[in-house]
Amino acid sequence: MKKLALLLLVLLAAQPVLMAADPVTLTLYSSRKAHLIEPVLELYTKQTGVQFNLHTGKPGPLLERLDAAGKNGGADVLLTVDAGNLWHAAQRGLLVPIDSEALTQSVPVALRDPENHWFGLSKRARTLAYNTEKLSPDEFSSYEDLADPKWRGRLCLRTSKKVYNQSLVATLIAHHDVEKAEEIVKGWVANLAAEPFSNDTKALQAVAMGQCDVTIVNSYYFGRLMRKEPDLKLALFWPNQDSQGVHVNISGGGLLKISPHPEEAKTFLEWLAQPEAQSLFAELNLEYPVREDVPPASEVQAWGEFRDDSLNLAEASRLQADAVRLMDRAGYR
Amino acid sequence: MTSVTGFSGRFWYWGSRLLAAAILVPLIVIFGAWLAPTTEVWGHLAATVLPTLIGNTLLLIVGVAMGTLLLGVSLAWLVSTCEFPGRRWFDWALMLPFALPTYVMAFVFLGLLDFQGPVQGLVREAFGLPMSWSVEVRHSASVLAIMVLVLYPYVYLLARVAFLKQGRAALEAAHTLGMTSWQSFFRIALPMARPAIIGGVSLAVMEALADFGAVAVFNYDTFTTAIYKSWFGFFDLNAASQLASLLLLFVFILLYLERYGRSRARFDEVGSSLDPRTYHLRGLRATAASTYCGLVLLLAFVIPMAQLLLWAHRWIDDLDFAYLSLLGNTLALGAMAAIATTAGGLVLAYALRRDTSWLTRASVRIGTLGYAIPGSVLAVAVMWSLSWIDHRVAEVWLWLTGTEATWLFVGGVFSLILAYFARFLALAFNPIDSALERVRPSVREAAQSLGFTGVRLVWRIYVPILRPGLLTAALLVLVDVMKEMPATMLLRPFGWDTLAVRIYGLSSEGLWERAALPSVALVAAGLIPVFLLVARGRR
């Protein structure tokens, strides 16, 4: 009994030392879903011993929580999907610029903040998907073309409330102007075969079942659906190859101003841009790595190559609120 | 006026004020958004989507009110005053849909009924229709139907208790006066149960107004859509709060008008709650009653559960030990919130009778409307209030000790419980308040003359008498907290993921079928308190 007590005493005394030897725990705020990040975090923990606290949520409330927390919050890294959310976090002063050659060299210019507040870590293409039984690829050309009356009653879209569509329309504003973009969106609305869907998968299924001929989706939703139902008569088409290129967006990250471990957090973000992590991070969600020297999963490669829109995502983010207004005016729900 | 002397006097005085403040402060924060200048978001919304949204919202209010009223009252009347085959069974089974979250019901029904679903597929096959044949199910009628099927249990539960309490005597008296059974229903039973029924209907309507999940699945735009559009589309939380405060004001006016309309009518229960079953239905009538109850149960519970189980079975490999902790967290948060909200509701309901201070009265009246505010908006307001306190504490701590303090409230369980309290007080308050209503003042006088005062009076005399009401309150809150999503998403501490959080993670990615497994787990866990709820009411 005495020995046990002595042992406990020693352990208690040693506790501060033991704690000091503990590797840091990084706290991540993420709007990317837990099951798409956790394997990457586990790999990093295995390699470095760094532990993670992961807090997932919707981007809007996450930013409020970070803001309310102030310097006592103890959060290190913000991970979100869609550049717009990162751009807003930067606008609110929640992120600090990262001065890192590893990141600036790995991440293409269009996929990161010009002031280095945030960096893309995986790339998703928002592209066309069509019914292969009814149509051949030579009937498509661009996002703009889907506004043409020849598509009347043949187009399906996801709701305008989804940020992916807001970003796409923002790039239309950037490449044309508000008037032209509004005309395009009005054309889309006039061509709808059904009320806008609440998610990309539903829109894809509608195309596969012939409710409509073509839709605009993120490529990984197509990948997920085809994995489950490989017999669906669906294919992707890469639009705007003669003009601005396919609209791409990112899931990305930034370093929080309130971070208690800025060095460790920066190292972690740099690691995410390294080939091994890039491969895994993109593959988990059938996305594209942001690094040009890392190939996507073979399943994804099979969808063909395409040229991205080189518009900086910060610009698209700046125009996002205009895009929402425009879609409201055009009656795109 | 209460006396402020002595420990227990002070306890009520400060306790009720503190609780009142806990509800009022977040609401003041929301109304405080008007202090900031209105932005062009307003002009834009008014010029584009707002007229449609208001139309849709009014339709939602009227539809949900009428639907839950018809369904809830008719079912409650049947099971509590009539005898027909299966009645004993329907009596509790009709409460089961309460365990289903609205958002789950929405995605299950859309999956079943839309163009790609099995129902339209069967119809096409059966009648040899072409693939292009379809019926658009994503319109207002479907949203209303789903809301009514999920929300009628509020009315059913409260009306049923009211009908049972009325006892047989009133109906028999009506009978001897020559009234037909329909007459006695409309002229005696319904007016007597009106407060309970209105309580149920207003809970259903408020929940429908605050809902974002189901309407998002159907892409049906309501006032809540405008609130979230301002926030997530324009990143203008201020405009979102302003819109939310208008919603609150609107509900306040609606309920005030109802109260005014009811005016001073008061109904005392006659006789004891002997078994009130007066009408033995036979033949066609009995079959009709059984079919009706069966149909509602089929639509509101059996079909959605069957579909969920089918999907869950397909993704059964997802089931792992993490589910134990998700379940544990869900139950733990629900239990803590249930205890806290019930205790808080009791203090406030009791204080209302002892203390006529403006603050307490106003807080309770307004606080019970918080149920109509979208969960995230209320949760952010709670978070802002607490973070303000946190920052002040941190400043004092820094000044005292020279070290940085960590968070006190925000990010802790307390903040989440407080948000639940502010949101679900309405649920707990009604049953407690109506139970207190039935305690005659003579009881208190007798107890006081025996030397019971203050806390001891409440604990030893009131709590035992009120136990059924308190239990109903606690169970209602428990089930609703388990289903709650937005506040939990925002305020949960690290490691406190619940089943609802898991459902969100999957369903927001469009992985609805995969979200069936956590949904089934959530419904299964919710069934236990639902069983208790009805079992208790039966005694």
Interface residues (C-beta under 8 A of the other chain):
Chain A: T27 K33 A34 H35 N53 L54 H55 T56 G57 K58 P59 G60 P61 E64 R65 A68 A69 G70 K71 N72 G73 G74 H88 T159 K161 V163 Q166 A194 E195 P196 F197 S198 N199 D200 T201 K202 Q205 A206 M209 G210 Q211 Y221 R224 A321 V324 R325 D328 R329 R333
Chain B: H44 L45 T48 V49 D114 F115 Q116 M131 S132 S134 E136 R138 H139 A216 V217 F218 N219 D221 T225 Y228 K229 W231 F232 G233 F234 F235 L237 S376 A379 V380 M383 W384 S387 D390 H391 A394 E404 A405 T406 W407 V410 G411 P486 M489 L490 L491 R492 F494 G495 D497 V501 G505 L506 S508 E509 G510 L511
